[in-house]
Amino acid sequence: MKQKLLLVLMIAVSLVSLASSYFPQFYHLYNPVVGEWSKYEMKDNQGNKAILTISVVSKEGSNYWIEVESSQMTDVGIAGYLVSGDPTEDSNVLKVRLKSGDGPIIEITKETLEKMKNAQKSASVSTGIGPTIGKIQSLPNETLKVGSETYDCQRIKLISSDDRFADIWISEKVSPFGIVKLISGDESLILIDAGKGAKPRLLGNATPLVLD
């Protein structure tokens, strides 16, 4: 149990090193629909691959619970975010729940998240998957097929001020972020499946994370 708890706490600490944010960073269009999910193969600039499943699992008042499952090799972790808006904006993240394998659910309040982020300010951080802001160049629309589903995609090229760029295929059919394919150099985020029927997996009692 102690090893499981340690792994969950490591995931918690890693939250604040994702492009200085609590949530994975990449260009997107935020459009949450309860019950819908999208699954991606993600590759970073070191060639490391992971499967990322993003699900809109429930609504609490005007806020949404969004769960992100990350699996790499045999390691699987789930993070749930209660958000008042786009989760890539830190101010919209109201609460986070974490679980690794069959370990306990850890809950992190907004106040604790802020403390964790402030403690990490001097640490080096990743830049996410491709640039998130910059000049947008429209390209011809393209139809992509993922499994049995066909997506009519808006295609753009995003060029940042430091000359990083990303080729992006977007479809409103994909919730919550609209990404069908994103390629930026050696980094990529590729949709491999999507669907409906997502249910919460981080309900029930949780252990609060308390920082000294």
BASE-833750 format. One record per atom (N, C-alpha, C, O): x, y, z; residue in three letters. Coordinates in steps of 0.02 Angstrom, whole numbers, padded with zeros to 5 digits, always signed. Layout:
N
XYZALA;...
// end
This chain:
212
+00041-00060+00000MET;+00000+00000+00000MET;+00043+00063+00000MET;+00027+00112-00034MET;+00100+00061+00039LYS;+00143+00120+00041LYS;+00173+00134-00028LYS;+00180+00193-00047LYS;+00190+00082-00066GLN;+00217+00093-00133GLN;+00165+00123-00178GLN;+00182+00168-00218GLN;+00103+00101-00174LYS;+00049+00129-00215LYS;+00038+00202-00198LYS;+00029+00243-00243LYS;+00039+00218-00133LEU;+00028+00288-00113LEU;+00085+00331-00138LEU;+00074+00387-00161LEU;+00147+00305-00134LEU;+00204+00343-00159LEU;+00198+00357-00233LEU;+00213+00412-00255LEU;+00175+00308-00272LEU;+00167+00317-00344LEU;+00115+00371-00359LEU;+00125+00412-00403LEU;+00059+00370-00321VAL;+00008+00421-00331VAL;+00035+00490-00315VAL;+00021+00538-00351VAL;+00074+00495-00261LEU;+00103+00560-00243LEU;+00152+00584-00296LEU;+00157+00644-00308LEU;+00188+00538-00327MET;+00233+00557-00381MET;+00194+00585-00440MET;+00215+00633-00471MET;+00136+00554-00455ILE;+00093+00580-00508ILE;+00069+00650-00489ILE;+00067+00695-00531ILE;+00052+00660-00426ALA;+00028+00725-00403ALA;+00081+00778-00413ALA;+00066+00833-00437ALA;+00143+00763-00395VAL;+00197+00811-00404VAL;+00207+00826-00478VAL;+00222+00883-00496VAL;+00201+00774-00520SER;+00212+00784-00592SER;+00160+00828-00624SER;+00172+00856-00678SER;+00102+00835-00593LEU;+00049+00878-00621LEU;+00073+00948-00633LEU;+00057+00978-00684LEU;+00112+00975-00587VAL;+00133+01044-00592VAL;+00193+01053-00638VAL;+00217+01109-00646VAL;+00219+00999-00666SER;+00275+01005-00713SER;+00254+00996-00785SER;+00296+00990-00829SER;+00188+00994-00797LEU;+00163+00988-00865LEU;+00153+01057-00894LEU;+00099+01086-00889LEU;+00207+01083-00925ALA;+00203+01150-00956ALA;+00179+01202-00907ALA;+00138+01245-00924ALA;+00204+01199-00845SER;+00185+01245-00791SER;+00110+01242-00776SER;+00082+01291-00752SER;+00078+01188-00791SER;+00006+01184-00783SER;-00013+01119-00749SER;+00027+01072-00745SER;-00077+01117-00725TYR;-00102+01056-00694TYR;-00126+01006-00746TYR;-00135+00947-00731TYR;-00136+01028-00808PHE;-00167+00987-00860PHE;-00121+00983-00920PHE;-00088+01033-00936PHE;-00118+00926-00956PRO;-00077+00921-01016PRO;-00091+00978-01065PRO;-00149+00996-01076PRO;-00038+01005-01095GLN;-00045+01064-01138GLN;-00036+01046-01212GLN;+00013+01014-01231GLN;-00084+01067-01252PHE;-00079+01062-01325PHE;-00134+01106-01355PHE;-00184+01120-01321PHE;-00125+01128-01417TYR;-00175+01170-01449TYR;-00240+01130-01455TYR;-00240+01070-01469TYR;-00297+01164-01445HIS;-00361+01129-01446HIS;-00419+01178-01450HIS;-00410+01238-01444HIS;-00479+01151-01459LEU;-00541+01188-01453LEU;-00582+01153-01399LEU;-00600+01094-01407LEU;-00597+01187-01345TYR;-00630+01156-01287TYR;-00705+01153-01298TYR;-00738+01205-01304TYR;-00733+01092-01299ASN;-00804+01082-01309ASN;-00826+01019-01271ASN;-00833+00966-01301ASN;-00836+01024-01204PRO;-00852+00965-01165PRO;-00924+00941-01175PRO;-00971+00980-01176PRO;-00931+00875-01184VAL;-00997+00843-01189VAL;-00996+00784-01141VAL;-00956+00738-01149VAL;-01040+00785-01091VAL;-01040+00732-01040VAL;-01050+00664-01071VAL;-01096+00654-01112VAL;-01007+00617-01053GLY;-01011+00549-01078GLY;-00965+00534-01136GLY;-00953+00476-01152GLY;-00938+00586-01168GLU;-00895+00574-01226GLU;-00822+00569-01206GLU;-00800+00601-01158GLU;-00785+00528-01243TRP;-00714+00517-01229TRP;-00674+00512-01293TRP;-00701+00497-01346TRP;-00610+00526-01287SER;-00564+00520-01344SER;-00499+00489-01320SER;-00473+00507-01267SER;-00472+00443-01360LYS;-00411+00408-01342LYS;-00356+00424-01393LYS;-00368+00422-01453LYS;-00297+00439-01367TYR;-00241+00460-01410TYR;-00179+00419-01397TYR;-00167+00394-01342TYR;-00138+00414-01449GLU;-00068+00395-01439GLU;-00028+00459-01438GLU;-00030+00499-01485GLU;+00008+00469-01384MET;+00048+00529-01375MET;+00122+00512-01377MET;+00143+00463-01346MET;+00161+00552-01412LYS;+00234+00540-01415LYS;+00269+00606-01400LYS;+00253+00657-01429LYS;+00319+00604-01355ASP;+00355+00665-01339ASP;+00419+00669-01380ASP;+00432+00626-01422ASP;+00458+00723-01370ASN;+00516+00734-01412ASN;+00574+00687-01395ASN;+00627+00690-01427ASN;+00566+00644-01345GLN;+00616+00594-01329GLN;+00598+00526-01359GLN;+00634+00477-01350GLN;+00541+00524-01393GLY;+00518+00461-01423GLY;+00477+00418-01377GLY;+00458+00362-01396GLY;+00463+00442-01316ASN;+00423+00404-01269ASN;+00349+00406-01290ASN;+00324+00459-01307ASN;+00316+00349-01287LYS;+00246+00345-01308LYS;+00202+00327-01248LYS;+00222+00291-01203LYS;+00141+00354-01249ALA;+00092+00337-01197ALA;+00023+00340-01229ALA;+00013+00374-01280ALA;-00024+00305-01199ILE;-00094+00309-01221ILE;-00131+00355-01172ILE;-00129+00344-01111ILE;-00164+00405-01199LEU;-00199+00455-01159LEU;-00273+00453-01176LEU;-00292+00463-01234LEU;-00315+00439-01126THR;-00387+00438-01136THR;-00418+00494-01096THR;-00411+00497-01035THR;-00453+00540-01130ILE;-00483+00598-01099ILE;-00558+00592-01102ILE;-00587+00586-01156ILE;-00591+00592-01044SER;-00663+00579-01039SER;-00698+00634-01000SER;-00674+00657-00948SER;-00756+00656-01026VAL;-00799+00702-00989VAL;-00850+00659-00953VAL;-00897+00634-00984VAL;-00841+00650-00887VAL;-00879+00598-00853VAL;-00941+00621-00816VAL;-00987+00582-00805VAL;-00944+00685-00797SER;-01003+00708-00761SER;-01002+00784-00756SER;-00953+00817-00773SER;-01059+00811-00732LYS;-01065+00883-00723LYS;-01087+00896-00651LYS;-01132+00862-00626LYS;-01057+00944-00619GLU;-01072+00962-00550GLU;-01091+01036-00549GLU;-01048+01080-00547GLU;-01156+01050-00551GLY;-01178+01119-00562GLY;-01159+01141-00632GLY;-01177+01108-00681GLY;-01122+01196-00637SER;-01099+01219-00702SER;-01028+01194-00717SER;-00999+01212-00769SER;-01000+01154-00672ASN;-00931+01129-00680ASN;-00930+01058-00706ASN;-00978+01020-00697ASN;-00876+01040-00740TYR;-00868+00973-00769TYR;-00813+00934-00733TYR;-00763+00962-00712TYR;-00825+00869-00728TRP;-00771+00823-00708TRP;-00742+00792-00771TRP;-00778+00760-00810TRP;-00677+00803-00782ILE;-00642+00774-00839ILE;-00588+00727-00812ILE;-00547+00746-00771ILE;-00589+00665-00835GLU;-00540+00616-00813GLU;-00490+00602-00869GLU;-00509+00596-00928GLU;-00427+00596-00850VAL;-00374+00581-00897VAL;-00338+00518-00874VAL;-00309+00516-00820VAL;-00342+00465-00914GLU;-00305+00404-00899GLU;-00243+00402-00942GLU;-00246+00411-01003GLU;-00186+00391-00910SER;-00123+00386-00945SER;-00094+00317-00934SER;-00086+00295-00877SER;-00078+00282-00988SER;-00048+00215-00981SER;+00015+00211-01023SER;+00016+00230-01082SER;+00068+00187-00991GLN;+00132+00179-01024GLN;+00162+00113-00999GLN;+00174+00104-00940GLN;+00173+00067-01046MET;+00194+00000-01028MET;+00141-00030-00981MET;+00083-00035-01000MET;+00161-00048-00920THR;+00113-00077-00873THR;+00088-00026-00821THR;+00048-00043-00778THR;+00112+00035-00826ASP;+00093+00087-00777ASP;+00031+00123-00801ASP;+00029+00150-00857ASP;-00021+00125-00758VAL;-00083+00159-00775VAL;-00102+00206-00718VAL;-00103+00185-00660VAL;-00117+00268-00734GLY;-00139+00316-00684GLY;-00198+00355-00710GLY;-00205+00366-00770GLY;-00241+00377-00664ILE;-00300+00417-00683ILE;-00300+00481-00642ILE;-00288+00480-00582ILE;-00313+00536-00676ALA;-00321+00600-00642ALA;-00390+00628-00661ALA;-00408+00629-00719ALA;-00427+00650-00611GLY;-00492+00682-00623GLY;-00489+00755-00604GLY;-00463+00773-00551GLY;-00515+00798-00648TYR;-00512+00870-00638TYR;-00583+00898-00635TYR;-00622+00888-00681TYR;-00599+00933-00581LEU;-00661+00971-00578LEU;-00645+01041-00603LEU;-00605+01077-00573LEU;-00677+01061-00659VAL;-00657+01123-00692VAL;-00717+01168-00705VAL;-00773+01144-00717VAL;-00705+01233-00701SER;-00757+01282-00715SER;-00753+01308-00787SER;-00796+01347-00809SER;-00702+01285-00824GLY;-00693+01306-00893GLY;-00636+01264-00922GLY;-00623+01209-00898GLY;-00604+01289-00974ASP;-00549+01253-01006ASP;-00497+01232-00954ASP;-00468+01275-00920ASP;-00485+01166-00946PRO;-00440+01143-00894PRO;-00367+01161-00904PRO;-00326+01156-00858PRO;-00349+01184-00965THR;-00279+01204-00975THR;-00265+01273-00946THR;-00208+01295-00945THR;-00318+01307-00923GLU;-00310+01370-00886GLU;-00311+01352-00811GLU;-00363+01329-00786GLU;-00256+01362-00777ASP;-00251+01341-00707ASP;-00306+01369-00663ASP;-00329+01335-00616ASP;-00328+01430-00677SER;-00379+01461-00635SER;-00446+01425-00638SER;-00488+01433-00594SER;-00456+01383-00690ASN;-00518+01346-00697ASN;-00518+01279-00661ASN;-00570+01247-00654ASN;-00460+01257-00637VAL;-00455+01192-00603VAL;-00472+01201-00529VAL;-00435+01234-00492VAL;-00528+01173-00508LEU;-00554+01182-00440LEU;-00531+01127-00393LEU;-00526+01138-00332LEU;-00518+01068-00419LYS;-00501+01010-00378LYS;-00472+00956-00423LYS;-00491+00952-00482LYS;-00428+00915-00396VAL;-00399+00859-00434VAL;-00403+00796-00391VAL;-00391+00798-00331VAL;-00421+00741-00423ARG;-00418+00675-00391ARG;-00371+00631-00431ARG;-00369+00634-00492ARG;-00333+00589-00396LEU;-00282+00546-00428LEU;-00288+00475-00403LEU;-00306+00462-00345LEU;-00273+00428-00448LYS;-00272+00357-00429LYS;-00223+00321-00473LYS;-00222+00331-00534LYS;-00183+00278-00444SER;-00136+00236-00481SER;-00150+00163-00467SER;-00149+00141-00409SER;-00164+00125-00521GLY;-00178+00054-00512GLY;-00237+00044-00464GLY;-00289+00075-00471GLY;-00227-00001-00415ASP;-00280-00014-00366ASP;-00266+00024-00301ASP;-00292+00006-00248ASP;-00225+00076-00305GLY;-00209+00117-00246GLY;-00266+00162-00226GLY;-00319+00162-00258GLY;-00257+00201-00174PRO;-00310+00245-00148PRO;-00322+00305-00194PRO;-00279+00323-00234PRO;-00380+00335-00187ILE;-00395+00398-00222ILE;-00368+00455-00179ILE;-00385+00461-00120ILE;-00327+00497-00209ILE;-00299+00555-00174ILE;-00334+00617-00201ILE;-00340+00626-00262ILE;-00356+00661-00156GLU;-00389+00723-00177GLU;-00346+00783-00160GLU;-00319+00788-00105GLU;-00339+00828-00209ILE;-00298+00888-00201ILE;-00342+00949-00211ILE;-00371+00958-00265ILE;-00346+00992-00161THR;-00387+01052-00166THR;-00351+01105-00207THR;-00291+01099-00221THR;-00387+01156-00226LYS;-00358+01211-00265LYS;-00301+01245-00226LYS;-00250+01263-00254LYS;-00311+01253-00160GLU;-00260+01285-00119GLU;-00195+01244-00119GLU;-00140+01271-00123GLU;-00202+01178-00113THR;-00143+01135-00113THR;-00110+01134-00182THR;-00048+01133-00186THR;-00149+01136-00235LEU;-00121+01140-00302LEU;-00078+01202-00310LEU;-00024+01199-00339LEU;-00102+01258-00284GLU;-00064+01320-00288GLU;+00002+01315-00250GLU;+00053+01339-00274GLU;+00000+01283-00191LYS;+00062+01275-00153LYS;+00112+01232-00191LYS;+00171+01247-00192LYS;+00087+01178-00222MET;+00130+01133-00260MET;+00161+01170-00319MET;+00220+01162-00333MET;+00121+01209-00353LYS;+00146+01246-00411LYS;+00198+01296-00391LYS;+00250+01303-00424LYS;+00186+01333-00337ASN;+00234+01383-00314ASN;+00300+01350-00294ASN;+00353+01379-00305ASN;+00296+01290-00266ALA;+00357+01255-00245ALA;+00398+01231-00305ALA;+00457+01218-00298ALA;+00365+01226-00363GLN;+00399+01200-00423GLN;+00422+01256-00470GLN;+00447+01242-00524GLN;+00413+01319-00451LYS;+00427+01374-00497LYS;+00499+01375-00522LYS;+00512+01396-00579LYS;+00545+01353-00480SER;+00615+01355-00500SER;+00636+01294-00539SER;+00692+01291-00564SER;+00591+01245-00545ALA;+00607+01182-00580ALA;+00598+01190-00654ALA;+00558+01231-00677ALA;+00635+01151-00693SER;+00626+01153-00766SER;+00561+01117-00783SER;+00542+01069-00749SER;+00527+01140-00835VAL;+00463+01111-00854VAL;+00463+01093-00927VAL;+00502+01119-00966VAL;+00418+01048-00945SER;+00411+01029-01014SER;+00372+01083-01052SER;+00344+01128-01021SER;+00370+01077-01117THR;+00335+01127-01158THR;+00271+01100-01187THR;+00243+01131-01232THR;+00248+01043-01163GLY;+00186+01015-01189GLY;+00198+00982-01257GLY;+00255+00970-01277GLY;+00143+00968-01292ILE;+00147+00939-01359ILE;+00137+00994-01410ILE;+00081+01013-01425ILE;+00192+01019-01437GLY;+00188+01073-01487GLY;+00171+01140-01455GLY;+00155+01143-01396GLY;+00174+01194-01494PRO;+00155+01260-01469PRO;+00080+01264-01458PRO;+00041+01228-01490PRO;+00060+01307-01412THR;-00012+01316-01398THR;-00038+01384-01422THR;-00099+01392-01429THR;+00006+01431-01435ILE;-00014+01496-01462ILE;+00033+01516-01518ILE;+00090+01493-01521ILE;+00009+01560-01561GLY;+00050+01584-01616GLY;+00008+01605-01675GLY;-00053+01613-01669GLY;+00040+01613-01732LYS;+00006+01631-01794LYS;-00027+01569-01824LYS;+00005+01517-01831LYS;-00091+01576-01843ILE;-00128+01520-01872ILE;-00132+01527-01947ILE;-00156+01578-01973ILE;-00110+01476-01982GLN;-00113+01474-02055GLN;-00164+01420-02075GLN;-00157+01362-02057GLN;-00216+01440-02112SER;-00267+01392-02134SER;-00241+01351-02192SER;-00208+01376-02237SER;-00256+01286-02190LEU;-00237+01239-02243LEU;-00300+01206-02269LEU;-00352+01209-02236LEU;-00297+01174-02327PRO;-00357+01141-02354PRO;-00385+01089-02305PRO;-00347+01051-02275PRO;-00450+01088-02298ASN;-00482+01038-02255ASN;-00466+00967-02279ASN;-00452+00957-02338ASN;-00469+00920-02233GLU;-00451+00851-02251GLU;-00495+00803-02212GLU;-00512+00816-02154GLU;-00513+00748-02242THR;-00552+00696-02209THR;-00505+00641-02185THR;-00466+00613-02223THR;-00510+00625-02120LEU;-00470+00572-02091LEU;-00515+00517-02064LEU;-00570+00530-02040LEU;-00491+00455-02069LYS;-00529+00399-02043LYS;-00493+00369-01983LYS;-00433+00354-01986LYS;-00530+00361-01928VAL;-00503+00331-01868VAL;-00548+00272-01850VAL;-00606+00282-01830VAL;-00523+00212-01858GLY;-00565+00153-01850GLY;-00621+00154-01901GLY;-00607+00160-01961GLY;-00682+00148-01879SER;-00739+00149-01925SER;-00769+00218-01933SER;-00818+00227-01969SER;-00741+00267-01898GLU;-00768+00335-01898GLU;-00730+00380-01946GLU;-00668+00377-01951GLU;-00767+00423-01981THR;-00737+00471-02027THR;-00746+00541-02000THR;-00800+00560-01977THR;-00692+00581-02002TYR;-00694+00649-01975TYR;-00676+00698-02031TYR;-00623+00694-02062TYR;-00721+00746-02042ASP;-00707+00801-02088ASP;-00670+00854-02047ASP;-00700+00887-02004ASP;-00606+00862-02061CYS;-00564+00903-02017CYS;-00546+00971-02047CYS;-00532+00978-02106CYS;-00548+01021-02003GLN;-00517+01085-02018GLN;-00443+01075-02006GLN;-00422+01049-01955GLN;-00402+01098-02054ARG;-00330+01089-02046ARG;-00296+01156-02041ARG;-00309+01202-02080ARG;-00252+01163-01992ILE;-00216+01225-01983ILE;-00142+01210-01968ILE;-00124+01155-01949ILE;-00101+01261-01978LYS;-00032+01260-01955LYS;-00024+01315-01904LYS;-00042+01373-01918LYS;+00002+01299-01846LEU;+00013+01348-01793LEU;+00088+01361-01788LEU;+00127+01314-01778LEU;+00108+01424-01794ILE;+00178+01443-01792ILE;+00189+01490-01733ILE;+00158+01544-01730ILE;+00231+01471-01686SER;+00242+01511-01626SER;+00294+01565-01639SER;+00327+01565-01691SER;+00302+01610-01591SER;+00349+01666-01599SER;+00422+01642-01599SER;+00466+01677-01623SER;+00435+01582-01572ASP;+00503+01555-01573ASP;+00511+01504-01629ASP;+00557+01462-01628ASP;+00467+01508-01679ASP;+00471+01468-01741ASP;+00458+01394-01731ASP;+00474+01354-01774ASP;+00428+01375-01675ARG;+00402+01307-01669ARG;+00337+01305-01707ARG;+00301+01355-01712ARG;+00320+01246-01734PHE;+00257+01242-01771PHE;+00223+01175-01758PHE;+00254+01127-01736PHE;+00158+01175-01773ALA;+00119+01113-01767ALA;+00069+01110-01824ALA;+00037+01159-01840ALA;+00063+01051-01854ASP;+00010+01037-01903ASP;-00046+01004-01864ASP;-00036+00955-01829ASP;-00107+01032-01871ILE;-00163+01011-01828ILE;-00225+00997-01870ILE;-00244+01037-01913ILE;-00257+00941-01856TRP;-00321+00923-01887TRP;-00374+00924-01833TRP;-00367+00890-01782TRP;-00428+00962-01843ILE;-00478+00974-01791ILE;-00547+00954-01816ILE;-00565+00968-01873ILE;-00586+00922-01772SER;-00656+00906-01788SER;-00699+00919-01727SER;-00681+00900-01671SER;-00757+00951-01737GLU;-00803+00964-01682GLU;-00835+00899-01656GLU;-00866+00899-01603GLU;-00828+00844-01693LYS;-00856+00780-01671LYS;-00817+00750-01613LYS;-00842+00704-01579LYS;-00758+00775-01601VAL;-00715+00747-01549VAL;-00718+00790-01486VAL;-00700+00849-01488VAL;-00742+00761-01431SER;-00746+00797-01368SER;-00697+00766-01318SER;-00687+00706-01318SER;-00665+00808-01275PRO;-00680+00878-01265PRO;-00635+00928-01301PRO;-00645+00988-01293PRO;-00584+00905-01339PHE;-00535+00952-01365PHE;-00530+00957-01441PHE;-00492+00998-01466PHE;-00568+00918-01477GLY;-00573+00926-01549GLY;-00514+00901-01589GLY;-00515+00906-01650GLY;-00462+00875-01557ILE;-00402+00856-01594ILE;-00409+00785-01624ILE;-00424+00737-01588ILE;-00398+00781-01689VAL;-00395+00716-01723VAL;-00322+00697-01734VAL;-00302+00640-01726VAL;-00282+00747-01752LYS;-00210+00734-01760LYS;-00172+00799-01748LYS;-00193+00852-01771LYS;-00116+00794-01713LEU;-00072+00851-01701LEU;+00000+00826-01707LEU;+00020+00780-01672LEU;+00038+00857-01751ILE;+00107+00838-01761ILE;+00151+00900-01756ILE;+00138+00950-01790ILE;+00201+00897-01714SER;+00248+00953-01705SER;+00318+00925-01698SER;+00338+00905-01643SER;+00355+00923-01753GLY;+00421+00893-01752GLY;+00416+00819-01734GLY;+00381+00781-01766GLY;+00453+00799-01681ASP;+00451+00730-01658ASP;+00393+00716-01611ASP;+00382+00659-01592ASP;+00356+00768-01592GLU;+00300+00760-01546GLU;+00236+00750-01585GLU;+00227+00776-01639GLU;+00191+00711-01555SER;+00127+00700-01590SER;+00073+00680-01541SER;+00086+00654-01486SER;+00011+00692-01562LEU;-00049+00672-01525LEU;-00098+00647-01578LEU;-00126+00687-01615LEU;-00109+00582-01581ILE;-00147+00551-01634ILE;-00209+00516-01605ILE;-00202+00472-01562ILE;-00268+00535-01629LEU;-00329+00502-01607LEU;-00331+00430-01632LEU;-00322+00418-01691LEU;-00343+00383-01586ILE;-00347+00313-01606ILE;-00417+00283-01593ILE;-00432+00229-01618ILE;-00458+00319-01555ASP;-00526+00295-01542ASP;-00565+00351-01507ASP;-00535+00396-01477ASP;-00630+00348-01512ALA;-00673+00397-01477ALA;-00742+00366-01470ALA;-00760+00321-01508ALA;-00780+00391-01423GLY;-00847+00363-01414GLY;-00886+00398-01360GLY;-00870+00453-01338GLY;-00940+00365-01339LYS;-00985+00391-01288LYS;-00992+00340-01231LYS;-00968+00283-01237LYS;-01024+00361-01177GLY;-01036+00315-01122GLY;-00985+00317-01066GLY;-00983+00272-01025GLY;-00943+00369-01064ALA;-00893+00374-01011ALA;-00926+00384-00943ALA;-00974+00422-00937ALA;-00901+00348-00893LYS;-00928+00352-00825LYS;-00872+00371-00777LYS;-00814+00356-00789LYS;-00890+00404-00721PRO;-00839+00422-00672PRO;-00806+00361-00641PRO;-00839+00311-00627PRO;-00741+00365-00631ARG;-00705+00310-00598ARG;-00670+00332-00534ARG;-00637+00292-00501ARG;-00678+00395-00516LEU;-00645+00421-00457LEU;-00694+00447-00405LEU;-00680+00495-00369LEU;-00753+00416-00403LEU;-00803+00435-00353LEU;-00787+00401-00286LEU;-00742+00358-00282LEU;-00823+00420-00234GLY;-00815+00388-00170GLY;-00766+00425-00125GLY;-00746+00481-00139GLY;-00749+00392-00070ASN;-00705+00423-00021ASN;-00635+00434-00049ASN;-00611+00394-00089ASN;-00604+00489-00029ALA;-00537+00505-00052ALA;-00495+00528+00006ALA;-00520+00556+00055ALA;-00430+00517+00001THR;-00382+00540+00051THR;-00355+00608+00031THR;-00325+00614-00022THR;-00365+00659+00072PRO;-00340+00726+00053PRO;-00264+00728+00057PRO;-00234+00701+00103PRO;-00234+00761+00008LEU;-00162+00771+00009LEU;-00147+00834+00050LEU;-00172+00888+00034LEU;-00108+00826+00103VAL;-00093+00881+00147VAL;-00018+00895+00144VAL;+00023+00850+00154VAL;+00000+00957+00129LEU;+00070+00977+00127LEU;+00089+01012+00192LEU;+00049+01050+00220LEU;+00149+00998+00216ASP;+00173+01031+00277ASP;+00192+01103+00262ASP;+00213+01139+00307ASP;
// end
